[in-house]
Amino acid sequence: MLHDDERDVVLLQHIILASYPNGTREVIKSSMIDYGSPSTNTGIARTVALPAAISRARLILENKIMLNGVYRPVTPHIYVPILNELKSLGIEMNEDYGLPESEMIS
């Protein structure tokens, strides 16, 4: 349990070395920081529960996702509206492209 004056933080970072057919390479860094609030939800609760709630409660009930069964969220008509809703709630990845290879963690 967190005390009234405490909050958690969720940090997520992906660092990818992309190699292209023409021989060029670049580092792509995706980062996210989400802070919880003692008066509302923890960052963990927001980043885990909100995507599920948005997809199930909102998008399915509003007939914006018309699929039956269990699906992984790897198709744009599933993940794009979820990401858009998360962005409106302040949860999004920030991406930097074209970084030098020295940005890679060894």
N, CA, C and O atoms as a GROMACS GRO file, in nm:
protein
  424
    1MET      N    1   0.083  -0.119   0.000
    1MET     CA    2   0.000   0.000   0.000
    1MET      C    3   0.087   0.125   0.000
    1MET      O    4   0.191   0.131   0.067
    2LEU      N    5   0.044   0.222  -0.076
    2LEU     CA    6   0.113   0.349  -0.076
    2LEU      C    7   0.053   0.439   0.032
    2LEU      O    8  -0.067   0.435   0.058
    3HIS      N    9   0.138   0.518   0.092
    3HIS     CA   10   0.089   0.616   0.189
    3HIS      C   11   0.027   0.734   0.115
    3HIS      O   12   0.045   0.747  -0.006
    4ASP      N   13  -0.045   0.817   0.185
    4ASP     CA   14  -0.116   0.929   0.123
    4ASP      C   15  -0.024   1.025   0.049
    4ASP      O   16  -0.067   1.092  -0.045
    5ASP      N   17   0.101   1.033   0.090
    5ASP     CA   18   0.194   1.126   0.026
    5ASP      C   19   0.287   1.057  -0.074
    5ASP      O   20   0.386   1.116  -0.116
    6GLU      N   21   0.256   0.934  -0.112
    6GLU     CA   22   0.339   0.858  -0.205
    6GLU      C   23   0.265   0.833  -0.336
    6GLU      O   24   0.142   0.834  -0.341
    7ARG      N   25   0.343   0.812  -0.440
    7ARG     CA   26   0.287   0.770  -0.569
    7ARG      C   27   0.390   0.684  -0.639
    7ARG      O   28   0.510   0.692  -0.611
    8ASP      N   29   0.343   0.601  -0.730
    8ASP     CA   30   0.435   0.516  -0.804
    8ASP      C   31   0.462   0.578  -0.940
    8ASP      O   32   0.399   0.676  -0.980
    9VAL      N   33   0.556   0.519  -1.011
    9VAL     CA   34   0.589   0.564  -1.146
    9VAL      C   35   0.616   0.440  -1.231
    9VAL      O   36   0.679   0.344  -1.186
   10VAL      N   37   0.568   0.443  -1.354
   10VAL     CA   38   0.594   0.337  -1.450
   10VAL      C   39   0.687   0.394  -1.556
   10VAL      O   40   0.657   0.495  -1.619
   11LEU      N   41   0.800   0.328  -1.576
   11LEU     CA   42   0.898   0.368  -1.677
   11LEU      C   43   0.911   0.254  -1.777
   11LEU      O   44   0.926   0.139  -1.738
   12LEU      N   45   0.904   0.286  -1.904
   12LEU     CA   46   0.918   0.186  -2.009
   12LEU      C   47   1.004   0.246  -2.119
   12LEU      O   48   0.980   0.358  -2.163
   13GLN      N   49   1.105   0.172  -2.163
   13GLN     CA   50   1.189   0.220  -2.272
   13GLN      C   51   1.233   0.103  -2.358
   13GLN      O   52   1.279   0.001  -2.308
   14HIS      N   53   1.218   0.120  -2.488
   14HIS     CA   54   1.268   0.025  -2.586
   14HIS      C   55   1.374   0.097  -2.667
   14HIS      O   56   1.352   0.209  -2.713
   15ILE      N   57   1.488   0.035  -2.685
   15ILE     CA   58   1.593   0.089  -2.771
   15ILE      C   59   1.620  -0.016  -2.877
   15ILE      O   60   1.660  -0.129  -2.847
   16ILE      N   61   1.599   0.022  -3.002
   16ILE     CA   62   1.606  -0.073  -3.113
   16ILE      C   63   1.710  -0.025  -3.214
   16ILE      O   64   1.712   0.092  -3.252
   17LEU      N   65   1.795  -0.117  -3.256
   17LEU     CA   66   1.888  -0.089  -3.365
   17LEU      C   67   1.824  -0.142  -3.492
   17LEU      O   68   1.811  -0.263  -3.511
   18ALA      N   69   1.783  -0.051  -3.579
   18ALA     CA   70   1.718  -0.088  -3.704
   18ALA      C   71   1.821  -0.092  -3.815
   18ALA      O   72   1.900   0.001  -3.832
   19SER      N   73   1.821  -0.202  -3.891
   19SER     CA   74   1.908  -0.218  -4.008
   19SER      C   75   1.820  -0.227  -4.131
   19SER      O   76   1.726  -0.307  -4.134
   20TYR      N   77   1.849  -0.148  -4.231
   20TYR     CA   78   1.766  -0.140  -4.350
   20TYR      C   79   1.834  -0.208  -4.469
   20TYR      O   80   1.956  -0.222  -4.469
   21PRO      N   81   1.756  -0.251  -4.570
   21PRO     CA   82   1.812  -0.322  -4.686
   21PRO      C   83   1.922  -0.244  -4.759
   21PRO      O   84   2.010  -0.304  -4.820
   22ASN      N   85   1.916  -0.110  -4.753
   22ASN     CA   86   2.018  -0.031  -4.823
   22ASN      C   87   2.148  -0.019  -4.742
   22ASN      O   88   2.242   0.049  -4.784
   23GLY      N   89   2.154  -0.086  -4.626
   23GLY     CA   90   2.275  -0.087  -4.546
   23GLY      C   91   2.280   0.017  -4.435
   23GLY      O   92   2.369   0.011  -4.350
   24THR      N   93   2.189   0.112  -4.434
   24THR     CA   94   2.190   0.212  -4.328
   24THR      C   95   2.134   0.153  -4.199
   24THR      O   96   2.057   0.057  -4.199
   25ARG      N   97   2.176   0.214  -4.090
   25ARG     CA   98   2.130   0.171  -3.959
   25ARG      C   99   2.096   0.295  -3.877
   25ARG      O  100   2.154   0.402  -3.896
   26GLU      N  101   2.002   0.278  -3.786
   26GLU     CA  102   1.968   0.386  -3.694
   26GLU      C  103   1.916   0.327  -3.564
   26GLU      O  104   1.869   0.213  -3.560
   27VAL      N  105   1.926   0.406  -3.460
   27VAL     CA  106   1.871   0.366  -3.331
   27VAL      C  107   1.739   0.440  -3.314
   27VAL      O  108   1.729   0.560  -3.336
   28ILE      N  109   1.638   0.364  -3.273
   28ILE     CA  110   1.506   0.419  -3.243
   28ILE      C  111   1.480   0.395  -3.095
   28ILE      O  112   1.491   0.283  -3.045
   29LYS      N  113   1.447   0.503  -3.024
   29LYS     CA  114   1.422   0.492  -2.881
   29LYS      C  115   1.277   0.532  -2.852
   29LYS      O  116   1.235   0.642  -2.888
   30SER      N  117   1.201   0.442  -2.788
   30SER     CA  118   1.064   0.468  -2.747
   30SER      C  119   1.060   0.470  -2.595
   30SER      O  120   1.107   0.376  -2.530
   31SER      N  121   1.002   0.576  -2.538
   31SER     CA  122   1.000   0.591  -2.393
   31SER      C  123   0.862   0.633  -2.345
   31SER      O  124   0.790   0.704  -2.415
   32MET      N  125   0.828   0.587  -2.224
   32MET     CA  126   0.702   0.627  -2.162
   32MET      C  127   0.726   0.641  -2.012
   32MET      O  128   0.793   0.558  -1.950
   33ILE      N  129   0.669   0.745  -1.955
   33ILE     CA  130   0.669   0.764  -1.810
   33ILE      C  131   0.525   0.794  -1.771
   33ILE      O  132   0.461   0.882  -1.829
   34ASP      N  133   0.474   0.720  -1.672
   34ASP     CA  134   0.340   0.748  -1.622
   34ASP      C  135   0.344   0.748  -1.470
   34ASP      O  136   0.388   0.651  -1.408
   35TYR      N  137   0.297   0.857  -1.412
   35TYR     CA  138   0.295   0.871  -1.266
   35TYR      C  139   0.157   0.840  -1.213
   35TYR      O  140   0.056   0.881  -1.270
   36GLY      N  141   0.154   0.767  -1.104
   36GLY     CA  142   0.028   0.743  -1.035
   36GLY      C  143  -0.006   0.863  -0.948
   36GLY      O  144   0.072   0.957  -0.935
   37SER      N  145  -0.122   0.857  -0.891
   37SER     CA  146  -0.168   0.965  -0.804
   37SER      C  147  -0.223   0.904  -0.676
   37SER      O  148  -0.301   0.809  -0.683
   38PRO      N  149  -0.185   0.954  -0.561
   38PRO     CA  150  -0.238   0.898  -0.437
   38PRO      C  151  -0.390   0.910  -0.427
   38PRO      O  152  -0.454   0.829  -0.360
   39SER      N  153  -0.447   1.010  -0.491
   39SER     CA  154  -0.591   1.031  -0.479
   39SER      C  155  -0.672   0.954  -0.584
   39SER      O  156  -0.794   0.946  -0.572
   40THR      N  157  -0.606   0.898  -0.687
   40THR     CA  158  -0.682   0.825  -0.790
   40THR      C  159  -0.625   0.686  -0.808
   40THR      O  160  -0.653   0.597  -0.728
   41ASN      N  161  -0.547   0.664  -0.911
   41ASN     CA  162  -0.494   0.530  -0.942
   41ASN      C  163  -0.342   0.531  -0.947
   41ASN      O  164  -0.280   0.634  -0.970
   42THR      N  165  -0.285   0.414  -0.925
   42THR     CA  166  -0.141   0.400  -0.940
   42THR      C  167  -0.107   0.398  -1.090
   42THR      O  168  -0.194   0.373  -1.174
   43GLY      N  169   0.018   0.424  -1.121
   43GLY     CA  170   0.063   0.416  -1.260
   43GLY      C  171   0.049   0.275  -1.314
   43GLY      O  172   0.014   0.256  -1.431
   44ILE      N  173   0.075   0.175  -1.231
   44ILE     CA  174   0.058   0.036  -1.273
   44ILE      C  175  -0.087   0.010  -1.307
   44ILE      O  176  -0.116  -0.051  -1.411
   45ALA      N  177  -0.179   0.054  -1.224
   45ALA     CA  178  -0.321   0.033  -1.252
   45ALA      C  179  -0.360   0.100  -1.382
   45ALA      O  180  -0.434   0.043  -1.463
   46ARG      N  181  -0.312   0.222  -1.404
   46ARG     CA  182  -0.347   0.295  -1.526
   46ARG      C  183  -0.295   0.225  -1.652
   46ARG      O  184  -0.368   0.212  -1.750
   47THR      N  185  -0.170   0.181  -1.649
   47THR     CA  186  -0.110   0.126  -1.770
   47THR      C  187  -0.150  -0.018  -1.797
   47THR      O  188  -0.136  -0.065  -1.910
   48VAL      N  189  -0.200  -0.089  -1.696
   48VAL     CA  190  -0.244  -0.226  -1.715
   48VAL      C  191  -0.395  -0.233  -1.737
   48VAL      O  192  -0.442  -0.299  -1.830
   49ALA      N  193  -0.470  -0.165  -1.653
   49ALA     CA  194  -0.616  -0.178  -1.657
   49ALA      C  195  -0.682  -0.093  -1.765
   49ALA      O  196  -0.780  -0.136  -1.826
   50LEU      N  197  -0.630   0.025  -1.791
   50LEU     CA  198  -0.697   0.112  -1.888
   50LEU      C  199  -0.702   0.055  -2.030
   50LEU      O  200  -0.808   0.064  -2.092
   51PRO      N  201  -0.594  -0.004  -2.084
   51PRO     CA  202  -0.608  -0.062  -2.218
   51PRO      C  203  -0.716  -0.170  -2.225
   51PRO      O  204  -0.791  -0.177  -2.322
   52ALA      N  205  -0.723  -0.254  -2.123
   52ALA     CA  206  -0.827  -0.358  -2.120
   52ALA      C  207  -0.965  -0.296  -2.107
   52ALA      O  208  -1.059  -0.338  -2.175
   53ALA      N  209  -0.978  -0.198  -2.022
   53ALA     CA  210  -1.109  -0.133  -2.003
   53ALA      C  211  -1.154  -0.061  -2.129
   53ALA      O  212  -1.271  -0.066  -2.166
   54ILE      N  213  -1.060   0.007  -2.194
   54ILE     CA  214  -1.095   0.079  -2.318
   54ILE      C  215  -1.140  -0.020  -2.425
   54ILE      O  216  -1.240   0.003  -2.493
   55SER      N  217  -1.065  -0.129  -2.440
   55SER     CA  218  -1.100  -0.223  -2.547
   55SER      C  219  -1.229  -0.297  -2.516
   55SER      O  220  -1.315  -0.311  -2.604
   56ARG      N  221  -1.244  -0.345  -2.396
   56ARG     CA  222  -1.362  -0.426  -2.364
   56ARG      C  223  -1.484  -0.341  -2.335
   56ARG      O  224  -1.588  -0.356  -2.400
   57ALA      N  225  -1.473  -0.254  -2.240
   57ALA     CA  226  -1.591  -0.180  -2.195
   57ALA      C  227  -1.636  -0.077  -2.296
   57ALA      O  228  -1.755  -0.065  -2.325
   58ARG      N  229  -1.544  -0.004  -2.348
   58ARG     CA  230  -1.584   0.108  -2.433
   58ARG      C  231  -1.601   0.068  -2.580
   58ARG      O  232  -1.709   0.082  -2.636
   59LEU      N  233  -1.495   0.019  -2.641
   59LEU     CA  234  -1.497  -0.004  -2.785
   59LEU      C  235  -1.589  -0.119  -2.826
   59LEU      O  236  -1.654  -0.111  -2.930
   60ILE      N  237  -1.595  -0.222  -2.747
   60ILE     CA  238  -1.684  -0.334  -2.780
   60ILE      C  239  -1.829  -0.294  -2.753
   60ILE      O  240  -1.916  -0.320  -2.836
   61LEU      N  241  -1.855  -0.231  -2.639
   61LEU     CA  242  -1.993  -0.191  -2.607
   61LEU      C  243  -2.045  -0.085  -2.703
   61LEU      O  244  -2.165  -0.080  -2.731
   62GLU      N  245  -1.957   0.000  -2.753
   62GLU     CA  246  -1.998   0.103  -2.849
   62GLU      C  247  -1.994   0.051  -2.993
   62GLU      O  248  -2.010   0.128  -3.088
   63ASN      N  249  -1.973  -0.080  -3.010
   63ASN     CA  250  -1.968  -0.146  -3.141
   63ASN      C  251  -1.862  -0.087  -3.233
   63ASN      O  252  -1.879  -0.082  -3.355
   64LYS      N  253  -1.751  -0.042  -3.175
   64LYS     CA  254  -1.640   0.008  -3.254
   64LYS      C  255  -1.541  -0.104  -3.286
   64LYS      O  256  -1.461  -0.091  -3.379
   65ILE      N  257  -1.546  -0.212  -3.210
   65ILE     CA  258  -1.473  -0.335  -3.242
   65ILE      C  259  -1.579  -0.442  -3.258
   65ILE      O  260  -1.651  -0.474  -3.163
   66MET      N  261  -1.589  -0.497  -3.378
   66MET     CA  262  -1.697  -0.591  -3.411
   66MET      C  263  -1.643  -0.734  -3.426
   66MET      O  264  -1.681  -0.803  -3.520
   67LEU      N  265  -1.558  -0.778  -3.337
   67LEU     CA  266  -1.499  -0.911  -3.344
   67LEU      C  267  -1.555  -0.998  -3.232
   67LEU      O  268  -1.584  -0.949  -3.123
   68ASN      N  269  -1.569  -1.126  -3.259
   68ASN     CA  270  -1.607  -1.222  -3.157
   68ASN      C  271  -1.487  -1.309  -3.126
   68ASN      O  272  -1.409  -1.340  -3.216
   69GLY      N  273  -1.471  -1.348  -3.001
   69GLY     CA  274  -1.361  -1.435  -2.964
   69GLY      C  275  -1.246  -1.358  -2.903
   69GLY      O  276  -1.261  -1.241  -2.864
   70VAL      N  277  -1.133  -1.423  -2.895
   70VAL     CA  278  -1.014  -1.365  -2.833
   70VAL      C  279  -0.915  -1.328  -2.943
   70VAL      O  280  -0.881  -1.410  -3.028
   71TYR      N  281  -0.869  -1.204  -2.941
   71TYR     CA  282  -0.774  -1.155  -3.040
   71TYR      C  283  -0.661  -1.083  -2.970
   71TYR      O  284  -0.681  -1.017  -2.868
   72ARG      N  285  -0.541  -1.095  -3.026
   72ARG     CA  286  -0.429  -1.015  -2.979
   72ARG      C  287  -0.443  -0.877  -3.042
   72ARG      O  288  -0.491  -0.866  -3.155
   73PRO      N  289  -0.405  -0.772  -2.974
   73PRO     CA  290  -0.421  -0.637  -3.028
   73PRO      C  291  -0.309  -0.599  -3.124
   73PRO      O  292  -0.236  -0.503  -3.101
   74VAL      N  293  -0.294  -0.676  -3.234
   74VAL     CA  294  -0.187  -0.651  -3.328
   74VAL      C  295  -0.239  -0.600  -3.462
   74VAL      O  296  -0.161  -0.582  -3.556
   75THR      N  297  -0.368  -0.577  -3.473
   75THR     CA  298  -0.423  -0.523  -3.596
   75THR      C  299  -0.466  -0.378  -3.570
   75THR      O  300  -0.517  -0.347  -3.463
   76PRO      N  301  -0.445  -0.291  -3.668
   76PRO     CA  302  -0.472  -0.149  -3.647
   76PRO      C  303  -0.615  -0.117  -3.600
   76PRO      O  304  -0.634  -0.025  -3.521
   77HIS      N  305  -0.716  -0.190  -3.648
   77HIS     CA  306  -0.852  -0.154  -3.607
   77HIS      C  307  -0.877  -0.188  -3.461
   77HIS      O  308  -0.979  -0.147  -3.406
   78ILE      N  309  -0.787  -0.262  -3.397
   78ILE     CA  310  -0.798  -0.285  -3.253
   78ILE      C  311  -0.707  -0.186  -3.177
   78ILE      O  312  -0.754  -0.120  -3.085
   79TYR      N  313  -0.580  -0.177  -3.215
   79TYR     CA  314  -0.488  -0.100  -3.132
   79TYR      C  315  -0.492   0.051  -3.156
   79TYR      O  316  -0.461   0.127  -3.063
   80VAL      N  317  -0.528   0.098  -3.274
   80VAL     CA  318  -0.527   0.242  -3.298
   80VAL      C  319  -0.627   0.316  -3.209
   80VAL      O  320  -0.589   0.414  -3.145
   81PRO      N  321  -0.754   0.271  -3.200
   81PRO     CA  322  -0.845   0.344  -3.110
   81PRO      C  323  -0.804   0.334  -2.962
   81PRO      O  324  -0.828   0.427  -2.886
   82ILE      N  325  -0.742   0.223  -2.924
   82ILE     CA  326  -0.697   0.211  -2.785
   82ILE      C  327  -0.582   0.309  -2.759
   82ILE      O  328  -0.582   0.378  -2.657
   83LEU      N  329  -0.485   0.315  -2.850
   83LEU     CA  330  -0.374   0.409  -2.833
   83LEU      C  331  -0.422   0.553  -2.833
   83LEU      O  332  -0.371   0.636  -2.757
   84ASN      N  333  -0.519   0.584  -2.918
   84ASN     CA  334  -0.573   0.721  -2.922
   84ASN      C  335  -0.640   0.758  -2.789
   84ASN      O  336  -0.621   0.869  -2.739
   85GLU      N  337  -0.716   0.666  -2.733
   85GLU     CA  338  -0.781   0.691  -2.605
   85GLU      C  339  -0.678   0.704  -2.493
   85GLU      O  340  -0.691   0.792  -2.407
   86LEU      N  341  -0.576   0.618  -2.493
   86LEU     CA  342  -0.471   0.629  -2.392
   86LEU      C  343  -0.399   0.762  -2.402
   86LEU      O  344  -0.365   0.822  -2.300
   87LYS      N  345  -0.375   0.809  -2.524
   87LYS     CA  346  -0.309   0.938  -2.544
   87LYS      C  347  -0.392   1.050  -2.482
   87LYS      O  348  -0.337   1.142  -2.421
   88SER      N  349  -0.524   1.042  -2.499
   88SER     CA  350  -0.610   1.146  -2.441
   88SER      C  351  -0.606   1.143  -2.288
   88SER      O  352  -0.642   1.241  -2.224
   89LEU      N  353  -0.564   1.030  -2.231
   89LEU     CA  354  -0.551   1.016  -2.085
   89LEU      C  355  -0.408   1.042  -2.038
   89LEU      O  356  -0.377   1.025  -1.920
   90GLY      N  357  -0.321   1.084  -2.131
   90GLY     CA  358  -0.183   1.117  -2.095
   90GLY      C  359  -0.088   1.001  -2.094
   90GLY      O  360   0.021   1.011  -2.037
   91ILE      N  361  -0.125   0.888  -2.155
   91ILE     CA  362  -0.038   0.771  -2.161
   91ILE      C  363   0.002   0.748  -2.305
   91ILE      O  364  -0.082   0.710  -2.388
   92GLU      N  365   0.130   0.771  -2.337
   92GLU     CA  366   0.176   0.748  -2.474
   92GLU      C  367   0.327   0.730  -2.477
   92GLU      O  368   0.399   0.774  -2.388
   93MET      N  369   0.372   0.663  -2.582
   93MET     CA  370   0.514   0.646  -2.605
   93MET      C  371   0.566   0.768  -2.681
   93MET      O  372   0.499   0.818  -2.771
   94ASN      N  373   0.683   0.814  -2.644
   94ASN     CA  374   0.752   0.920  -2.716
   94ASN      C  375   0.869   0.856  -2.789
   94ASN      O  376   0.949   0.784  -2.729
   95GLU      N  377   0.878   0.881  -2.920
   95GLU     CA  378   0.977   0.812  -3.000
   95GLU      C  379   1.078   0.910  -3.059
   95GLU      O  380   1.043   1.018  -3.106
   96ASP      N  381   1.205   0.869  -3.054
   96ASP     CA  382   1.314   0.943  -3.116
   96ASP      C  383   1.376   0.854  -3.223
   96ASP      O  384   1.408   0.738  -3.197
   97TYR      N  385   1.391   0.907  -3.344
   97TYR     CA  386   1.443   0.832  -3.458
   97TYR      C  387   1.578   0.890  -3.499
   97TYR      O  388   1.611   1.004  -3.468
   98GLY      N  389   1.655   0.809  -3.570
   98GLY     CA  390   1.781   0.856  -3.627
   98GLY      C  391   1.889   0.881  -3.526
   98GLY      O  392   1.980   0.960  -3.551
   99LEU      N  393   1.882   0.816  -3.412
   99LEU     CA  394   1.984   0.834  -3.309
   99LEU      C  395   2.110   0.757  -3.347
   99LEU      O  396   2.102   0.658  -3.418
  100PRO      N  397   2.226   0.802  -3.301
  100PRO     CA  398   2.350   0.730  -3.332
  100PRO      C  399   2.356   0.598  -3.256
  100PRO      O  400   2.289   0.580  -3.154
  101GLU      N  401   2.436   0.507  -3.307
  101GLU     CA  402   2.449   0.375  -3.244
  101GLU      C  403   2.508   0.384  -3.104
  101GLU      O  404   2.495   0.290  -3.025
  102SER      N  405   2.571   0.495  -3.072
  102SER     CA  406   2.625   0.513  -2.935
  102SER      C  407   2.512   0.518  -2.831
  102SER      O  408   2.538   0.506  -2.712
  103GLU      N  409   2.387   0.537  -2.875
  103GLU     CA  410   2.271   0.536  -2.785
  103GLU      C  411   2.234   0.396  -2.738
  103GLU      O  412   2.157   0.380  -2.644
  104MET      N  413   2.288   0.295  -2.805
  104MET     CA  414   2.256   0.156  -2.768
  104MET      C  415   2.316   0.126  -2.631
  104MET      O  416   2.425   0.171  -2.597
  105ILE      N  417   2.243   0.048  -2.553
  105ILE     CA  418   2.292   0.003  -2.423
  105ILE      C  419   2.366  -0.128  -2.446
  105ILE      O  420   2.311  -0.220  -2.506
  106SER      N  421   2.489  -0.137  -2.400
  106SER     CA  422   2.565  -0.260  -2.422
  106SER      C  423   2.568  -0.348  -2.300
  106SER      O  424   2.628  -0.455  -2.302
   0.00000   0.00000   0.00000
